[in-house]
Amino acid sequence: MSKKRYLWIAVIAYAILIFIGSSIPGSRIKAGPPGFDKLIHLFEYLILSALLFAALASGRERGSFKNYLLLSFLLASLYGVSDEIHQLFVKGRFFEPLDIFMDSVGSLVGSYWGFKVSTRKKDPWDMDYLKAKQVQEELKKKLVLEGDLKKVKLVAGADVSFDTKSKKGKDQIFAAVVVMDIDTFEVVDSAHHSMKIDFPYIPGLLSFREGPAIVRAFEKLKILPQAVIFDGQGIAHQRRFGLASHMGVVLGIPSVGCAKTRLVGKYGEVGLKKGSKTQLTQDGELLGYVVRTKRGVKPLFVSPGNLISREGAVDLVLSSVGKYRLPEPIRAAHNLANRLRREFKEGEK
């Protein structure tokens, strides 16, 4: 049964309850405190009109909600008038204009409350496990795994740090984005954002846990990068939509996943020289490459996120590497995120 049908059943059932209540002979009703019956009228019709608005607006476009605000108010008010007329035929009951007024006030408040609740801006990241998987599949359709970024100059690194033992109760996340000129490795801009985490740790859905803070950090940048390297997976992911892919689609920017560990796929030996690479595959599908970024250190797992090819992702990572294993933009973002976490912990003492 649909949500809309449930709502209409609730409206009809509640209206019947009001009718039954007003059909009780006046002689059987114990008098309450002065004005109590008027408050009952107000709250009865507040609830009725709120249910009416929800039923009318269910499944409709938000732009039409104002029409349903007026309609739910009118319908609830008219029902209030008809119910008062009906009481003329009930022993011990009377037609009271003040009751009609209270019914109308309740109807107006209930309709407006329903309207405000329905039109309030919702956090696009607020969802459960099943909805997250559905969103992931929908966004994956927007992936573009093509693009050559050899002429890119401004590259950002994005990373997060967690405090899972915060005195504030919930886990805290600290997201950092650092934009660099990869010709000189000079930092041209940076931004960060910290917040509580509501989404639980679920393998394969980490972007829903880390994404909100990363997006908010990006929104604070004054200089936008031409590409972003994430400390995480691109399409080298069980559903081919890791953090770098998700963020690349949401932000509309070329993105690369550059992870320190393998999540899925198989690979062979990687040469010892800097720049050596081998394919990362799963069931015959090329996901990315395992790349040696520095002689004598463990390789990185590089896969495209969005708006870049598999080979282009490797080129971007190698062009962003300096003296260390990790690309410089990621190193800078990693250090900033950890510093923010340490400062937060110091502030809790």
C-alpha positions in Angstrom: 0.0 0.0 0.0 1.3 3.4 -0.9 2.1 6.2 1.6 -0.6 8.4 0.0 -3.2 5.7 0.6 -2.2 5.3 4.2 -2.5 9.1 4.7 -6.0 9.2 3.2 -7.0 6.3 5.5 -5.7 8.3 8.5 -7.6 11.4 7.4 -10.9 9.5 7.0 -10.5 7.6 10.2 -9.7 10.7 12.1 -12.7 12.6 10.6 -14.9 9.7 11.7 -13.6 9.9 15.2 -14.4 13.6 15.3 -18.0 12.8 14.0 -18.4 10.1 16.6 -17.3 12.4 19.4 -19.7 15.1 18.4 -22.5 12.6 18.2 -22.4 11.9 21.9 -25.4 13.5 23.7 -24.4 16.6 25.7 -25.9 15.1 28.9 -23.2 12.3 28.8 -20.2 14.7 28.7 -18.6 15.9 31.9 -17.8 19.6 31.9 -14.1 20.4 32.0 -12.2 23.6 33.0 -13.5 26.8 31.4 -12.3 27.0 27.8 -11.1 23.4 27.7 -13.6 22.4 25.1 -12.4 25.2 22.8 -8.8 24.0 23.0 -10.0 20.5 22.1 -11.7 22.0 19.0 -8.5 23.8 18.1 -6.2 20.7 18.4 -8.8 18.4 16.7 -8.7 20.5 13.6 -5.0 21.2 13.8 -4.4 17.5 13.5 -7.1 17.0 10.8 -5.8 19.8 8.6 -2.1 18.6 9.0 -3.2 15.1 7.9 -5.2 16.5 5.0 -2.2 18.6 3.8 0.1 15.6 4.0 -2.4 13.4 2.0 -3.1 16.1 -0.6 0.6 17.0 -1.1 2.0 13.4 -1.0 3.8 12.6 -4.3 3.3 16.1 -5.6 5.8 18.7 -6.8 6.9 21.2 -4.1 5.9 24.1 -6.3 2.2 23.2 -5.9 2.3 22.9 -2.1 0.9 26.4 -1.5 -2.3 25.3 -3.3 -2.7 22.3 -1.0 -2.1 24.6 2.0 -5.2 26.6 1.0 -7.2 23.5 0.0 -6.5 21.6 3.3 -7.4 24.7 5.3 -10.7 25.1 3.4 -11.6 21.4 3.6 -10.9 21.1 7.3 -12.8 24.4 8.0 -15.8 23.2 6.0 -15.8 19.9 7.9 -15.8 21.9 11.1 -18.9 23.9 10.0 -20.7 20.7 8.9 -19.9 19.1 12.2 -21.3 22.0 14.1 -24.5 21.9 12.0 -24.7 18.1 12.7 -24.7 18.9 16.4 -28.0 20.7 16.0 -29.6 17.3 15.7 -27.8 15.8 18.7 -29.6 15.9 22.0 -28.0 18.3 24.5 -25.7 19.8 21.8 -25.8 23.3 20.4 -24.5 25.3 17.4 -21.7 27.5 18.7 -20.1 30.1 16.4 -17.0 30.2 18.7 -16.4 26.5 18.1 -16.4 27.2 14.3 -13.8 29.9 14.9 -11.6 27.6 16.9 -12.0 24.9 14.3 -10.9 27.4 11.6 -7.9 28.6 13.7 -6.8 25.0 14.2 -7.2 24.2 10.5 -5.1 27.2 9.6 -2.3 26.4 12.0 -2.3 22.7 11.1 -2.2 23.4 7.3 0.6 25.9 7.7 2.5 23.5 10.0 2.2 20.7 7.4 3.3 23.1 4.7 6.4 24.2 6.6 7.4 20.7 7.5 7.0 19.5 3.9 8.9 22.4 2.3 11.8 22.7 4.8 15.2 22.2 3.2 16.3 18.6 3.8 19.9 17.5 4.1 20.6 15.6 0.9 23.0 13.3 2.8 20.4 12.3 5.4 19.4 8.8 4.3 19.5 5.2 5.4 21.5 2.3 4.1 19.0 1.2 1.4 18.5 4.7 0.2 22.3 5.3 0.0 22.7 2.2 -2.2 19.9 3.5 -4.4 21.5 6.9 -4.7 24.9 5.3 -5.4 23.4 3.4 -8.3 21.7 6.5 -9.7 24.8 8.7 -9.5 26.9 6.0 -11.1 25.0 6.5 -14.3 26.5 10.0 -14.6 30.2 8.8 -14.5 32.4 9.8 -17.4 35.6 7.8 -17.5 37.3 9.8 -20.2 39.7 12.8 -20.2 43.3 13.9 -20.4 44.5 16.3 -17.8 48.1 16.8 -18.9 47.8 20.6 -19.0 46.2 20.8 -15.6 48.1 23.1 -13.1 45.9 23.5 -10.1 45.3 20.2 -8.4 43.6 19.7 -5.0 44.1 16.9 -2.5 41.2 15.9 -0.2 41.5 13.8 3.0 39.7 13.4 6.3 40.5 12.5 9.9 38.2 11.0 12.5 37.8 11.3 16.2 35.8 8.3 17.3 36.1 9.0 21.0 34.8 12.5 21.2 33.4 13.7 24.5 30.6 15.2 22.6 29.1 11.7 22.0 29.1 11.3 18.2 32.1 10.7 16.0 33.7 13.8 14.6 35.1 14.2 11.1 37.6 16.7 10.0 37.8 17.2 6.2 40.6 19.2 4.5 41.0 20.3 0.9 44.3 21.8 -0.3 44.8 23.3 -3.7 48.3 23.3 -5.1 50.2 24.5 -8.2 51.7 21.1 -9.1 54.5 22.8 -11.1 55.9 24.3 -7.9 53.9 22.5 -5.2 52.9 25.8 -3.8 49.7 25.9 -1.8 47.4 28.4 -3.4 44.3 27.8 -1.3 42.9 25.5 1.4 39.7 25.0 3.3 38.4 22.6 5.9 35.2 21.6 7.7 34.5 19.6 10.8 31.2 18.2 11.9 29.5 15.3 13.7 28.9 12.1 11.7 25.5 10.6 11.5 26.0 8.0 8.9 27.4 4.7 10.3 30.5 2.9 9.0 29.4 0.6 6.2 31.9 -0.9 3.8 31.2 0.2 0.3 29.3 3.3 1.4 32.2 5.4 3.0 31.5 8.3 0.7 28.2 8.9 2.6 30.1 9.1 5.8 32.9 11.3 4.5 31.2 13.1 1.7 29.2 15.8 3.6 32.2 17.3 5.3 34.3 17.1 2.1 31.6 18.9 0.1 31.3 21.6 2.7 35.1 22.1 2.7 35.1 22.5 -1.1 32.3 25.1 -0.8 34.7 27.3 1.3 37.4 27.4 -1.4 38.1 30.7 -3.0 40.3 29.2 -5.8 38.7 26.1 -7.5 41.0 23.3 -8.6 41.1 21.8 -12.1 41.2 18.3 -10.7 41.1 16.6 -7.3 43.0 13.6 -5.9 41.2 11.8 -3.1 42.7 9.5 -0.5 40.3 6.7 -1.4 38.9 4.7 -4.2 37.5 5.7 -7.6 36.0 2.9 -9.6 38.2 0.3 -7.9 35.2 -0.3 -5.6 32.8 -3.2 -5.2 30.0 -1.2 -6.9 32.4 0.8 -9.1 31.6 4.0 -7.2 34.0 4.9 -4.5 34.7 8.2 -2.7 36.5 9.8 -5.7 33.8 8.8 -8.1 31.0 10.0 -5.8 32.7 13.3 -5.1 33.6 13.8 -8.7 30.0 13.5 -9.8 28.6 15.7 -7.0 31.2 18.4 -7.4 31.3 18.1 -11.2 35.1 18.1 -11.3 37.7 15.6 -12.7 38.6 13.3 -9.8 41.1 10.5 -9.1 41.1 7.8 -6.4 44.5 7.2 -4.9 44.4 4.6 -2.2 47.2 3.1 0.0 45.5 -0.3 0.1 43.5 -2.4 -2.3 39.8 -2.8 -1.9 38.9 -5.0 -4.9 40.7 -6.6 -7.8 43.8 -8.5 -8.6 47.2 -7.4 -9.9 50.7 -8.7 -10.7 54.2 -7.6 -9.8 55.0 -3.9 -10.0 58.4 -2.8 -11.2 60.7 -1.2 -8.7 61.3 2.0 -10.7 59.2 5.2 -10.0 56.4 5.2 -12.6 56.2 1.4 -12.9 52.6 0.2 -13.0 50.5 -2.9 -13.4 46.8 -3.4 -14.2 44.3 -3.7 -11.4 41.5 -5.9 -12.7 38.4 -7.8 -11.6 36.6 -10.4 -13.7 38.4 -9.1 -16.8 37.5 -5.5 -16.2 40.3 -2.9 -15.9 39.6 -0.9 -12.8 42.9 1.1 -12.7 46.5 0.6 -12.0 48.8 -0.2 -9.1 51.5 2.4 -9.4 55.0 2.8 -7.9 55.4 6.5 -7.1 58.8 6.2 -5.4 61.5 3.6 -5.6 61.6 1.3 -2.6 58.2 2.1 -1.2 54.8 0.4 -1.5 52.8 1.2 -4.6 49.5 3.1 -4.7 46.1 1.9 -6.1 45.0 4.5 -8.6 41.7 4.5 -10.4 39.6 7.2 -12.1 36.9 8.9 -10.2 35.1 11.0 -12.8 35.8 12.9 -16.0 39.2 11.3 -16.5 40.5 8.1 -18.1 42.3 5.3 -16.3 45.6 6.3 -17.9 44.9 9.9 -17.3 44.4 9.2 -13.6 47.9 7.6 -13.4 49.5 10.6 -15.2 47.8 13.0 -12.8 49.0 11.2 -9.8 52.6 10.9 -11.0 52.8 14.5 -12.0 51.6 15.4 -8.4 54.3 13.3 -6.6 57.3 15.1 -5.1 59.8 13.6 -2.7 57.3 11.2 -1.0 55.1 8.3 -1.8 51.8 10.2 -1.7 51.0 13.0 -4.2 51.8 16.4 -2.6 48.2 17.7 -2.5 47.0 14.6 -0.6 49.9 14.9 1.8 49.0 18.5 2.5 45.4 17.7 3.0 46.2 14.7 5.2 48.5 16.8 7.4 45.8 19.6 7.7 43.0 17.1 8.6 45.2 15.5 11.3 46.2 18.9 12.7 42.5 19.9 13.0 41.8 16.7 14.8 44.6 17.2 17.3 43.5 20.8 18.0 40.0 19.6 18.6 41.3 17.0 21.1 43.3 19.6 22.8 40.2 21.8 23.1 38.3 19.0 24.8 40.8 18.6 27.6 
